[in-house]
Amino acid sequence: METTFSTEFTSSHAKVSKVTSTNKAAAIWDYLEENRFGMTPVFLVFAACLGGFAAAVTIKYSLVMLSIVGLTTGIVEVLLIAVAPMRVIFWFVVLAMLVDLFVFIF
């Protein structure tokens, strides 16, 4: 018994179109949305690891700084779990990393 598979699909009702952006910023957001399942672990690792190190540094100095670091890291993790738009997640990851770097510098 011989089975053949065809990779072609023709239909008069279905059209596949890919939206391309002319703006570079829009192209980046489209790329992040398209590759959501690949970028989610990257964002999670950056936010969680830097947040953990920053929390370890701030625990001996100030409870307020520890709360800020925990809040920014926690918001990123909640947004990732809630499948928020990648634009929002990206900016919160940037904010969390800036807070963590601020803790490391000062």
C-alpha positions as CSV (number, residue, x, y, z in Angstrom):
1,M,0.0,0.0,0.0
2,E,1.6,3.2,-1.1
3,T,0.7,6.6,0.5
4,T,1.7,9.9,-0.9
5,F,1.5,13.2,0.8
6,S,1.0,16.5,-1.0
7,T,2.4,19.7,0.6
8,E,0.3,21.8,-1.7
9,F,-3.0,23.2,-0.6
10,T,-5.3,25.0,-3.0
11,S,-8.6,26.6,-2.2
12,S,-10.6,29.3,-3.7
13,H,-11.7,30.5,-0.2
14,A,-8.5,30.6,1.8
15,K,-5.8,33.1,1.5
16,V,-2.6,33.3,3.5
17,S,-1.1,36.7,3.8
18,K,1.7,38.0,6.0
19,V,1.6,41.5,7.1
20,T,4.9,43.3,6.7
21,S,5.7,46.5,8.5
22,T,7.5,49.4,6.9
23,N,8.4,50.9,10.2
24,K,11.4,49.3,12.0
25,A,9.8,49.7,15.5
26,A,6.6,48.0,14.3
27,A,8.7,45.3,12.7
28,I,10.4,44.6,16.1
29,W,7.0,44.4,17.9
30,D,5.7,42.1,15.2
31,Y,8.8,39.9,15.5
32,L,8.3,39.7,19.3
33,E,4.6,38.8,18.9
34,E,5.4,36.2,16.3
35,N,8.1,34.6,18.4
36,R,6.3,34.9,21.7
37,F,7.0,31.4,22.9
38,G,10.7,31.8,22.2
39,M,11.1,35.2,23.8
40,T,9.1,34.4,26.9
41,P,11.8,32.2,28.5
42,V,14.5,34.8,27.6
43,F,12.6,37.6,29.3
44,L,11.8,35.4,32.2
45,V,15.5,34.4,32.7
46,F,16.7,38.0,32.5
47,A,14.1,39.4,34.8
48,A,14.2,36.5,37.4
49,C,18.0,36.1,37.6
50,L,18.8,39.8,37.7
51,G,15.9,40.3,40.2
52,G,17.1,37.6,42.4
53,F,20.7,38.9,42.5
54,A,19.4,42.4,43.1
55,A,17.1,41.2,45.9
56,A,20.1,39.4,47.5
57,V,22.1,42.7,47.4
58,T,19.2,44.9,48.8
59,I,18.1,42.6,51.6
60,K,20.9,43.9,53.9
61,Y,20.3,47.5,53.1
62,S,16.7,48.5,52.8
63,L,13.3,46.9,52.9
64,V,11.9,49.5,50.6
65,M,14.5,48.7,47.9
66,L,13.8,45.0,48.3
67,S,10.1,45.7,47.9
68,I,10.7,47.7,44.7
69,V,13.0,45.0,43.2
70,G,10.4,42.3,44.1
71,L,7.6,44.3,42.7
72,T,9.2,45.0,39.4
73,T,10.3,41.4,39.0
74,G,6.9,40.1,40.1
75,I,5.1,42.3,37.6
76,V,7.2,41.0,34.7
77,E,6.4,37.4,35.8
78,V,2.7,38.1,36.1
79,L,2.6,39.7,32.7
80,L,4.3,36.7,31.2
81,I,1.9,34.3,32.8
82,A,-1.1,36.4,31.8
83,V,0.1,36.5,28.1
84,A,0.0,40.2,27.9
85,P,1.0,42.0,24.7
86,M,4.8,41.6,24.1
87,R,5.2,45.4,23.8
88,V,4.0,45.8,27.4
89,I,6.1,42.9,28.6
90,F,9.2,44.2,26.9
91,W,8.9,47.7,28.5
92,F,8.4,46.1,32.0
93,V,11.4,43.9,31.5
94,V,13.4,47.0,30.6
95,L,12.1,48.8,33.7
96,A,12.9,45.8,35.9
97,M,16.4,45.5,34.5
98,L,17.0,49.2,35.0
99,V,15.8,49.0,38.6
100,D,18.1,46.0,39.2
101,L,21.1,47.7,37.6
102,F,20.4,50.8,39.7
103,V,20.5,48.6,42.8
104,F,23.9,47.1,41.7
105,I,25.4,50.5,40.9
106,F,24.3,52.3,44.1
